[in-house]
Amino acid sequence: MPKVVSRSAVSSSADARPTASQAAALRVYYCICGEFILVIDKSLTALPRRQTDGAVVVRCQDARDAKARVFKLNATAKDPILIEREGGHEKQYRFHCPRCALPVAYQSTPPPVKSGPYLYIFKGALSQIQGQVPSDAFEDEKLISDADVARGNAP
């Protein structure tokens, strides 16, 4: 049999401008347990936060003044819960990690994801490094000392 020889040329240029797909790098986020949860077109730290609970606000639908984020959420929907807020109540349709069932996000409209104008990612629920607990995961938790437990002051 004759020997097969293939030839190809590779060219590149350091002066080439980045394409739109290269400029729009996707960010991947994981649950505390290590499960893949979210891929999004912008860093969560660059997105706005909700004043009521510090959740990251992800725009799901285009508006006159802003475009929707491009994202994919890998989470399971659970039954809605009612949260008491200042001045009333809020119904949250929560999404949980498919592996450990930790709540990671919620929206104000029934599932599926992106059915409402916004998706809210719980503060401290996701990390960019798999298996690492985010720095703000327990930020609002009150520290309980052994002395508090002995005195009966622990919740």
N, CA, C and O atoms as a DFTB+ gen file, in Angstrom:
620 C
 N C O
     1  1       0.827      -1.179       0.000
     2  2       0.000       0.000       0.000
     3  2       0.867       1.236       0.000
     4  3       1.916       1.269       0.643
     5  1       0.438       2.234      -0.707
     6  2       1.228       3.466      -0.720
     7  2       1.084       4.220       0.602
     8  3       0.058       4.135       1.278
     9  1       2.104       4.934       0.940
    10  2       2.122       5.729       2.159
    11  2       1.252       6.971       1.964
    12  3       1.359       7.653       0.945
    13  1       0.387       7.265       2.945
    14  2      -0.486       8.422       2.867
    15  2       0.205       9.604       3.526
    16  3       0.622       9.540       4.683
    17  1       0.313      10.660       2.778
    18  2       0.941      11.876       3.288
    19  2      -0.096      12.988       3.234
    20  3      -0.695      13.253       2.192
    21  1      -0.291      13.621       4.359
    22  2      -1.227      14.750       4.370
    23  2      -0.457      16.015       4.666
    24  3       0.516      16.018       5.420
    25  1      -0.901      17.048       4.075
    26  2      -0.248      18.334       4.275
    27  2      -1.295      19.359       4.669
    28  3      -2.381      19.417       4.093
    29  1      -0.953      20.154       5.650
    30  2      -1.850      21.220       6.058
    31  2      -1.033      22.437       6.432
    32  3       0.132      22.338       6.816
    33  1      -1.653      23.555       6.314
    34  2      -0.987      24.803       6.656
    35  2      -1.725      25.451       7.815
    36  3      -2.955      25.502       7.829
    37  1      -0.975      25.941       8.774
    38  2      -1.552      26.643       9.908
    39  2      -1.044      28.070       9.854
    40  3       0.156      28.312       9.730
    41  1      -1.970      29.012       9.948
    42  2      -1.550      30.410       9.954
    43  2      -2.184      31.113      11.134
    44  3      -3.302      30.794      11.536
    45  1      -1.479      32.048      11.670
    46  2      -2.011      32.853      12.761
    47  2      -1.367      34.221      12.702
    48  3      -0.342      34.427      12.052
    49  1      -1.987      35.133      13.388
    50  2      -1.463      36.480      13.398
    51  2      -1.640      37.081      14.776
    52  3      -2.725      37.026      15.355
    53  1      -0.588      37.644      15.290
    54  2      -0.659      38.304      16.589
    55  2      -1.431      39.614      16.473
    56  3      -1.891      40.164      17.474
    57  1      -1.569      40.108      15.246
    58  2      -2.274      41.370      15.017
    59  2      -3.778      41.183      14.812
    60  3      -4.506      42.164      14.661
    61  1      -4.248      39.933      14.805
    62  2      -5.665      39.677      14.547
    63  2      -6.522      40.195      15.701
    64  3      -6.161      40.075      16.872
    65  1      -7.650      40.764      15.340
    66  2      -8.585      41.255      16.351
    67  2      -9.370      40.081      16.922
    68  3      -9.692      39.139      16.198
    69  1      -9.680      40.132      18.214
    70  2     -10.485      39.044      18.784
    71  2     -11.898      39.062      18.208
    72  3     -12.477      40.123      17.976
    73  1     -12.434      37.880      17.985
    74  2     -13.798      37.769      17.472
    75  2     -14.789      37.937      18.618
    76  3     -14.405      37.939      19.787
    77  1     -16.062      38.076      18.273
    78  2     -17.098      38.253      19.294
    79  2     -17.170      37.038      20.210
    80  3     -17.399      37.189      21.410
    81  1     -16.979      35.836      19.669
    82  2     -17.057      34.633      20.494
    83  2     -15.871      34.526      21.449
    84  3     -16.006      33.974      22.540
    85  1     -14.710      35.048      21.050
    86  2     -13.554      35.031      21.948
    87  2     -13.713      36.057      23.065
    88  3     -13.277      35.815      24.191
    89  1     -14.323      37.183      22.773
    90  2     -14.488      38.237      23.771
    91  2     -15.551      37.872      24.803
    92  3     -15.489      38.333      25.942
    93  1     -16.518      37.056      24.419
    94  2     -17.615      36.680      25.319
    95  2     -17.307      35.354      25.998
    96  3     -17.967      34.350      25.732
    97  1     -16.326      35.347      26.855
    98  2     -15.951      34.126      27.569
    99  2     -17.039      33.747      28.557
   100  3     -17.628      34.610      29.207
   101  1     -17.300      32.465      28.667
   102  2     -18.314      31.981      29.597
   103  2     -17.679      31.647      30.938
   104  3     -16.544      31.173      30.995
   105  1     -18.416      31.896      32.016
   106  2     -17.956      31.567      33.375
   107  2     -18.762      30.378      33.868
   108  3     -19.971      30.305      33.650
   109  1     -18.090      29.452      34.529
   110  2     -18.734      28.257      35.066
   111  2     -18.734      28.352      36.585
   112  3     -17.733      28.729      37.193
   113  1     -19.872      28.004      37.196
   114  2     -20.011      28.052      38.649
   115  2     -20.504      26.703      39.164
   116  3     -21.267      26.000      38.500
   117  1     -20.042      26.366      40.372
   118  2     -20.336      25.080      40.989
   119  2     -20.986      25.275      42.351
   120  3     -20.801      26.299      43.008
   121  1     -21.751      24.270      42.756
   122  2     -22.315      24.222      44.098
   123  2     -21.183      23.924      45.088
   124  3     -20.091      23.523      44.687
   125  1     -21.447      24.121      46.359
   126  2     -20.458      23.807      47.395
   127  2     -20.053      22.335      47.340
   128  3     -18.911      21.995      47.649
   129  1     -20.996      21.449      46.942
   130  2     -20.702      20.017      46.875
   131  2     -19.862      19.649      45.650
   132  3     -19.393      18.515      45.551
   133  1     -19.663      20.581      44.718
   134  2     -18.849      20.330      43.538
   135  2     -19.645      20.113      42.258
   136  3     -19.051      19.974      41.189
   137  1     -20.958      20.079      42.339
   138  2     -21.807      19.868      41.167
   139  2     -21.844      21.116      40.291
   140  3     -21.936      22.233      40.799
   141  1     -21.771      20.924      38.970
   142  2     -21.914      22.022      38.018
   143  2     -23.333      22.586      38.121
   144  3     -24.306      21.835      38.049
   145  1     -23.451      23.916      38.291
   146  2     -24.757      24.539      38.448
   147  2     -25.041      25.587      37.374
   148  3     -26.144      25.616      36.827
   149  1     -24.090      26.432      37.066
   150  2     -24.372      27.586      36.216
   151  2     -23.235      27.867      35.250
   152  3     -22.062      27.800      35.616
   153  1     -23.591      28.179      34.025
   154  2     -22.653      28.748      33.066
   155  2     -23.297      30.037      32.574
   156  3     -24.463      30.047      32.179
   157  1     -22.527      31.129      32.599
   158  2     -23.080      32.458      32.309
   159  2     -22.044      33.290      31.569
   160  3     -20.846      33.024      31.660
   161  1     -22.505      34.292      30.839
   162  2     -21.627      35.109      30.001
   163  2     -20.922      36.243      30.746
   164  3     -20.147      36.981      30.136
   165  1     -21.170      36.398      32.037
   166  2     -20.522      37.460      32.806
   167  2     -20.253      36.971      34.222
   168  3     -20.985      36.128      34.740
   169  1     -19.229      37.483      34.835
   170  2     -18.899      37.110      36.201
   171  2     -20.014      37.532      37.154
   172  3     -20.566      38.623      37.011
   173  1     -20.350      36.684      38.120
   174  2     -21.399      37.019      39.089
   175  2     -21.012      38.222      39.939
   176  3     -21.884      38.963      40.393
   177  1     -19.729      38.422      40.158
   178  2     -19.290      39.565      40.959
   179  2     -19.544      40.886      40.240
   180  3     -19.606      41.933      40.885
   181  1     -19.692      40.856      38.914
   182  2     -19.936      42.071      38.135
   183  2     -21.421      42.382      37.989
   184  3     -21.781      43.443      37.480
   185  1     -22.283      41.476      38.428
   186  2     -23.724      41.678      38.317
   187  2     -24.262      42.383      39.558
   188  3     -23.650      42.315      40.624
   189  1     -25.404      43.061      39.428
   190  2     -25.965      43.768      40.593
   191  2     -26.476      42.815      41.664
   192  3     -26.768      41.652      41.385
   193  1     -26.581      43.312      42.881
   194  2     -27.093      42.525      44.012
   195  2     -28.422      43.099      44.469
   196  3     -28.666      44.301      44.378
   197  1     -29.260      42.225      44.955
   198  2     -30.565      42.611      45.478
   199  2     -30.378      43.163      46.890
   200  3     -29.638      42.581      47.683
   201  1     -31.029      44.262      47.211
   202  2     -30.859      44.894      48.523
   203  2     -31.486      44.083      49.646
   204  3     -30.980      44.106      50.768
   205  1     -32.578      43.362      49.376
   206  2     -33.281      42.655      50.445
   207  2     -32.474      41.516      51.047
   208  3     -32.473      41.347      52.266
   209  1     -31.786      40.728      50.221
   210  2     -31.060      39.563      50.734
   211  2     -29.647      39.398      50.180
   212  3     -28.979      38.415      50.504
   213  1     -29.178      40.319      49.365
   214  2     -27.824      40.243      48.823
   215  2     -27.665      39.253      47.683
   216  3     -26.538      38.955      47.288
   217  1     -28.766      38.733      47.142
   218  2     -28.699      37.779      46.037
   219  2     -28.243      38.484      44.765
   220  3     -28.529      39.664      44.558
   221  1     -27.529      37.744      43.914
   222  2     -27.080      38.270      42.625
   223  2     -28.273      38.281      41.672
   224  3     -28.998      37.292      41.568
   225  1     -28.473      39.393      40.981
   226  2     -29.600      39.553      40.061
   227  2     -29.136      39.235      38.640
   228  3     -28.223      39.875      38.118
   229  1     -29.778      38.235      38.020
   230  2     -29.473      37.857      36.642
   231  2     -30.700      38.201      35.799
   232  3     -31.784      37.660      36.021
   233  1     -30.525      39.093      34.841
   234  2     -31.640      39.484      33.971
   235  2     -31.918      38.345      32.993
   236  3     -31.015      37.876      32.300
   237  1     -33.180      37.905      32.946
   238  2     -33.582      36.786      32.090
   239  2     -34.214      37.218      30.781
   240  3     -34.180      36.479      29.797
   241  1     -34.788      38.407      30.763
   242  2     -35.496      38.879      29.574
   243  2     -35.010      40.269      29.195
   244  3     -34.655      41.076      30.053
   245  1     -35.002      40.533      27.887
   246  2     -34.585      41.843      27.401
   247  2     -35.558      42.917      27.860
   248  3     -36.762      42.686      27.968
   249  1     -35.014      44.085      28.126
   250  2     -35.815      45.258      28.459
   251  2     -35.351      46.397      27.562
   252  3     -34.375      46.256      26.825
   253  1     -36.053      47.527      27.625
   254  2     -35.663      48.659      26.768
   255  2     -34.239      49.130      27.071
   256  3     -33.502      49.519      26.165
   257  1     -33.859      49.091      28.352
   258  2     -32.572      49.647      28.752
   259  2     -31.471      48.612      28.968
   260  3     -30.328      48.991      29.228
   261  1     -31.775      47.329      28.871
   262  2     -30.747      46.303      29.129
   263  2     -31.081      44.997      28.412
   264  3     -32.244      44.673      28.171
   265  1     -30.028      44.266      28.083
   266  2     -30.188      42.966      27.429
   267  2     -30.136      41.854      28.465
   268  3     -29.529      41.997      29.526
   269  1     -30.778      40.758      28.138
   270  2     -30.776      39.591      29.023
   271  2     -29.404      38.934      29.015
   272  3     -28.686      38.998      28.018
   273  1     -29.044      38.309      30.115
   274  2     -27.798      37.552      30.212
   275  2     -27.992      36.218      29.507
   276  3     -29.103      35.691      29.445
   277  1     -26.914      35.684      28.983
   278  2     -26.928      34.355      28.385
   279  2     -26.435      33.395      29.458
   280  3     -25.302      33.515      29.925
   281  1     -27.280      32.442      29.854
   282  2     -26.880      31.510      30.901
   283  2     -27.666      30.214      30.812
   284  3     -28.713      30.139      30.168
   285  1     -27.133      29.193      31.477
   286  2     -27.778      27.886      31.599
   287  2     -27.679      27.484      33.060
   288  3     -26.586      27.446      33.624
   289  1     -28.824      27.183      33.681
   290  2     -28.873      26.778      35.081
   291  2     -29.163      25.290      35.162
   292  3     -30.146      24.811      34.596
   293  1     -28.310      24.563      35.863
   294  2     -28.496      23.128      36.077
   295  2     -28.969      22.931      37.508
   296  3     -28.167      22.675      38.407
   297  1     -30.281      23.051      37.717
   298  2     -30.851      22.922      39.058
   299  2     -32.283      22.407      38.930
   300  3     -32.922      22.550      37.888
   301  1     -32.768      21.808      40.013
   302  2     -34.127      21.263      40.015
   303  2     -35.065      22.211      40.751
   304  3     -34.718      22.776      41.788
   305  1     -36.245      22.369      40.199
   306  2     -37.248      23.247      40.809
   307  2     -37.916      22.528      41.975
   308  3     -38.152      21.321      41.912
   309  1     -38.216      23.258      43.023
   310  2     -38.914      22.734      44.203
   311  2     -40.197      23.524      44.413
   312  3     -40.468      24.482      43.689
   313  1     -40.981      23.124      45.399
   314  2     -42.212      23.836      45.722
   315  2     -41.896      25.260      46.159
   316  3     -40.863      25.506      46.783
   317  1     -42.783      26.200      45.835
   318  2     -42.532      27.595      46.225
   319  2     -42.653      27.784      47.736
   320  3     -43.332      27.022      48.424
   321  1     -41.985      28.806      48.226
   322  2     -42.090      29.153      49.638
   323  2     -42.485      30.622      49.743
   324  3     -42.277      31.398      48.810
   325  1     -43.049      30.993      50.871
   326  2     -43.476      32.359      51.127
   327  2     -42.509      32.978      52.131
   328  3     -42.330      32.457      53.232
   329  1     -41.892      34.082      51.751
   330  2     -40.927      34.783      52.598
   331  2     -41.575      36.066      53.108
   332  3     -42.176      36.813      52.336
   333  1     -41.451      36.318      54.410
   334  2     -41.963      37.558      54.969
   335  2     -40.927      38.651      54.763
   336  3     -39.786      38.536      55.212
   337  1     -41.333      39.702      54.088
   338  2     -40.466      40.843      53.825
   339  2     -41.069      42.075      54.472
   340  3     -42.239      42.085      54.854
   341  1     -40.256      43.110      54.590
   342  2     -40.740      44.372      55.120
   343  2     -41.824      44.895      54.174
   344  3     -41.574      45.105      52.987
   345  1     -43.005      45.098      54.703
   346  2     -44.090      45.609      53.881
   347  2     -44.886      44.545      53.148
   348  3     -45.692      44.887      52.282
   349  1     -44.694      43.276      53.456
   350  2     -45.493      42.254      52.790
   351  2     -44.813      40.907      52.718
   352  3     -43.928      40.593      53.515
   353  1     -45.239      40.114      51.749
   354  2     -44.702      38.782      51.553
   355  2     -44.191      38.631      50.129
   356  3     -44.605      39.356      49.224
   357  1     -43.292      37.686      49.948
   358  2     -42.726      37.407      48.633
   359  2     -42.781      35.898      48.399
   360  3     -42.375      35.119      49.262
   361  1     -43.275      35.492      47.247
   362  2     -43.307      34.082      46.892
   363  2     -42.057      33.776      46.068
   364  3     -41.799      34.416      45.048
   365  1     -41.282      32.785      46.527
   366  2     -40.057      32.392      45.830
   367  2     -40.203      30.989      45.267
   368  3     -40.572      30.052      45.977
   369  1     -39.910      30.861      43.990
   370  2     -39.842      29.558      43.344
   371  2     -38.357      29.204      43.304
   372  3     -37.590      29.763      42.520
   373  1     -37.969      28.269      44.162
   374  2     -36.548      27.980      44.361
   375  2     -36.046      26.859      43.466
   376  3     -36.787      25.962      43.063
   377  1     -34.742      26.949      43.170
   378  2     -34.036      25.928      42.410
   379  2     -32.913      25.386      43.284
   380  3     -32.178      26.149      43.911
   381  1     -32.787      24.062      43.320
   382  2     -31.836      23.392      44.208
   383  2     -30.808      22.604      43.417
   384  3     -31.050      22.211      42.275
   385  1     -29.652      22.377      44.039
   386  2     -28.601      21.554      43.448
   387  2     -29.155      20.139      43.229
   388  3     -29.763      19.577      44.140
   389  1     -28.959      19.556      42.048
   390  2     -29.482      18.212      41.803
   391  2     -28.769      17.128      42.614
   392  3     -29.310      16.035      42.781
   393  1     -27.573      17.408      43.119
   394  2     -26.830      16.407      43.884
   395  2     -27.116      16.485      45.380
   396  3     -27.452      15.473      45.995
   397  1     -26.987      17.677      45.977
   398  2     -27.087      17.790      47.440
   399  2     -28.352      18.518      47.908
   400  3     -28.579      18.634      49.113
   401  1     -29.170      19.003      46.986
   402  2     -30.437      19.684      47.273
   403  2     -30.277      21.025      47.987
   404  3     -31.244      21.518      48.569
   405  1     -29.099      21.625      47.961
   406  2     -28.885      22.955      48.524
   407  2     -29.579      23.990      47.642
   408  3     -29.421      23.944      46.422
   409  1     -30.348      24.929      48.220
   410  2     -30.958      25.965      47.385
   411  2     -29.886      26.885      46.810
   412  3     -29.030      27.382      47.541
   413  1     -29.934      27.108      45.501
   414  2     -28.913      27.923      44.844
   415  2     -29.477      29.172      44.185
   416  3     -28.757      30.152      43.997
   417  1     -30.787      29.146      43.825
   418  2     -31.363      30.285      43.120
   419  2     -32.875      30.309      43.317
   420  3     -33.474      29.338      43.779
   421  1     -33.472      31.432      42.959
   422  2     -34.930      31.534      42.991
   423  2     -35.380      32.585      41.995
   424  3     -34.594      33.414      41.536
   425  1     -36.666      32.530      41.673
   426  2     -37.293      33.551      40.845
   427  2     -38.704      33.795      41.365
   428  3     -39.220      33.012      42.162
   429  1     -39.323      34.871      40.916
   430  2     -40.643      35.234      41.430
   431  2     -41.786      34.648      40.608
   432  3     -42.954      34.836      40.946
   433  1     -41.455      33.943      39.538
   434  2     -42.473      33.322      38.685
   435  2     -42.282      31.804      38.694
   436  3     -41.179      31.319      38.946
   437  1     -43.356      31.052      38.420
   438  2     -43.229      29.584      38.410
   439  2     -42.230      29.110      37.356
   440  3     -41.993      29.798      36.363
   441  1     -41.635      27.911      37.581
   442  2     -40.708      27.362      36.588
   443  2     -41.392      27.242      35.239
   444  3     -42.619      27.174      35.170
   445  1     -40.626      27.215      34.184
   446  2     -39.198      26.951      34.055
   447  2     -38.342      28.191      34.321
   448  3     -38.850      29.299      34.489
   449  1     -37.030      27.966      34.353
   450  2     -36.069      29.056      34.515
   451  2     -36.271      30.024      33.352
   452  3     -36.608      29.606      32.244
   453  1     -36.068      31.296      33.601
   454  2     -36.193      32.375      32.619
   455  2     -37.640      32.715      32.281
   456  3     -37.887      33.431      31.311
   457  1     -38.605      32.219      33.059
   458  2     -40.000      32.555      32.793
   459  2     -40.357      33.943      33.311
   460  3     -41.378      34.510      32.919
   461  1     -39.531      34.488      34.181
   462  2     -39.743      35.823      34.724
   463  2     -38.636      36.759      34.295
   464  3     -37.717      36.352      33.584
   465  1     -38.712      38.007      34.717
   466  2     -37.694      38.978      34.300
   467  2     -36.316      38.760      34.934
   468  3     -35.298      39.118      34.343
   469  1     -36.283      38.169      36.144
   470  2     -35.011      38.014      36.850
   471  2     -34.898      36.633      37.483
   472  3     -35.895      36.011      37.850
   473  1     -33.656      36.174      37.601
   474  2     -33.308      35.002      38.401
   475  2     -32.354      35.523      39.463
   476  3     -31.474      36.331      39.170
   477  1     -32.526      35.064      40.691
   478  2     -31.682      35.517      41.799
   479  2     -30.835      34.348      42.277
   480  3     -31.364      33.281      42.590
   481  1     -29.524      34.545      42.333
   482  2     -28.590      33.532      42.828
   483  2     -28.308      33.853      44.286
   484  3     -27.875      34.958      44.613
   485  1     -28.553      32.881      45.166
   486  2     -28.328      33.107      46.593
   487  2     -26.878      33.490      46.864
   488  3     -25.945      32.943      46.276
   489  1     -26.723      34.436      47.761
   490  2     -25.401      34.902      48.185
   491  2     -24.622      33.728      48.793
   492  3     -25.107      33.069      49.713
   493  1     -23.436      33.474      48.285
   494  2     -22.579      32.428      48.830
   495  2     -22.924      31.015      48.401
   496  3     -22.367      30.063      48.947
   497  1     -23.834      30.842      47.432
   498  2     -24.244      29.497      47.033
   499  2     -23.332      28.874      45.981
   500  3     -23.237      27.649      45.900
   501  1     -22.656      29.698      45.172
   502  2     -21.872      29.175      44.054
   503  2     -20.423      29.632      44.115
   504  3     -20.103      30.697      44.644
   505  1     -19.551      28.788      43.553
   506  2     -18.128      29.080      43.513
   507  2     -17.588      28.802      42.117
   508  3     -18.068      27.899      41.432
   509  1     -16.594      29.575      41.692
   510  2     -15.971      29.326      40.391
   511  2     -14.962      28.188      40.458
   512  3     -14.566      27.649      39.424
   513  1     -14.546      27.821      41.654
   514  2     -13.582      26.732      41.826
   515  2     -14.321      25.539      42.405
   516  3     -14.891      25.612      43.494
   517  1     -14.305      24.447      41.667
   518  2     -15.048      23.256      42.070
   519  2     -14.534      22.713      43.397
   520  3     -13.330      22.530      43.577
   521  1     -15.454      22.455      44.324
   522  2     -15.096      21.893      45.616
   523  2     -14.634      22.902      46.643
   524  3     -14.254      22.517      47.750
   525  1     -14.655      24.186      46.309
   526  2     -14.223      25.219      47.248
   527  2     -15.444      26.012      47.729
   528  3     -16.288      26.407      46.925
   529  1     -15.531      26.240      49.023
   530  2     -16.636      27.009      49.596
   531  2     -16.392      28.482      49.294
   532  3     -15.297      28.984      49.547
   533  1     -17.389      29.187      48.758
   534  2     -17.217      30.613      48.464
   535  2     -16.940      31.418      49.733
   536  3     -17.386      31.045      50.818
   537  1     -16.215      32.504      49.596
   538  2     -15.832      33.313      50.755
   539  2     -17.035      33.948      51.442
   540  3     -16.984      34.210      52.644
   541  1     -18.116      34.201      50.707
   542  2     -19.282      34.834      51.316
   543  2     -20.382      33.835      51.692
   544  3     -21.517      34.238      51.944
   545  1     -20.062      32.550      51.732
   546  2     -21.063      31.511      52.013
   547  2     -21.662      31.641      53.411
   548  3     -22.865      31.449      53.586
   549  1     -20.854      31.957      54.390
   550  2     -21.339      32.034      55.766
   551  2     -21.180      33.438      56.335
   552  3     -21.080      33.610      57.549
   553  1     -21.157      34.432      55.469
   554  2     -20.910      35.809      55.858
   555  2     -21.939      36.346      56.853
   556  3     -21.581      37.077      57.777
   557  1     -23.195      35.996      56.674
   558  2     -24.253      36.527      57.533
   559  2     -24.582      35.633      58.721
   560  3     -25.464      35.962      59.515
   561  1     -23.895      34.524      58.853
   562  2     -24.163      33.591      59.951
   563  2     -23.568      34.117      61.247
   564  3     -22.475      34.682      61.259
   565  1     -24.289      33.927      62.320
   566  2     -23.808      34.328      63.634
   567  2     -22.943      33.193      64.183
   568  3     -23.340      32.028      64.161
   569  1     -21.770      33.547      64.669
   570  2     -20.893      32.542      65.262
   571  2     -21.418      32.142      66.636
   572  3     -21.774      32.994      67.450
   573  1     -21.462      30.844      66.880
   574  2     -21.934      30.326      68.167
   575  2     -20.746      29.688      68.872
   576  3     -20.127      28.760      68.353
   577  1     -20.444      30.184      70.030
   578  2     -19.314      29.637      70.787
   579  2     -19.796      28.508      71.696
   580  3     -20.996      28.351      71.917
   581  1     -18.861      27.730      72.216
   582  2     -19.189      26.668      73.167
   583  2     -19.818      27.252      74.429
   584  3     -20.670      26.621      75.055
   585  1     -19.392      28.467      74.800
   586  2     -19.961      29.116      75.992
   587  2     -21.438      29.431      75.785
   588  3     -22.238      29.299      76.712
   589  1     -21.811      29.858      74.543
   590  2     -23.225      30.134      74.246
   591  2     -24.044      28.865      74.376
   592  3     -25.157      28.892      74.901
   593  1     -23.503      27.758      73.904
   594  2     -24.209      26.474      73.993
   595  2     -24.379      26.053      75.446
   596  3     -25.448      25.580      75.833
   597  1     -23.322      26.223      76.266
   598  2     -23.387      25.850      77.677
   599  2     -24.396      26.712      78.440
   600  3     -25.064      26.224      79.351
   601  1     -24.505      27.977      78.074
   602  2     -25.460      28.877      78.731
   603  2     -26.882      28.709      78.208
   604  3     -27.823      29.265      78.774
   605  1     -27.039      27.954      77.142
   606  2     -28.363      27.760      76.556
   607  2     -28.793      28.879      75.634
   608  3     -29.982      29.041      75.360
   609  1     -27.820      29.666      75.144
   610  2     -28.124      30.799      74.252
   611  2     -28.057      30.414      72.782
   612  3     -28.290      31.257      71.916
   613  1     -27.748      29.172      72.489
   614  2     -27.656      28.734      71.091
   615  2     -29.052      28.487      70.538
   616  3     -29.945      28.058      71.269
   617  1     -29.243      28.756      69.257
   618  2     -30.579      28.551      68.670
   619  2     -30.968      27.091      68.618
   620  3     -32.059      26.760      68.153
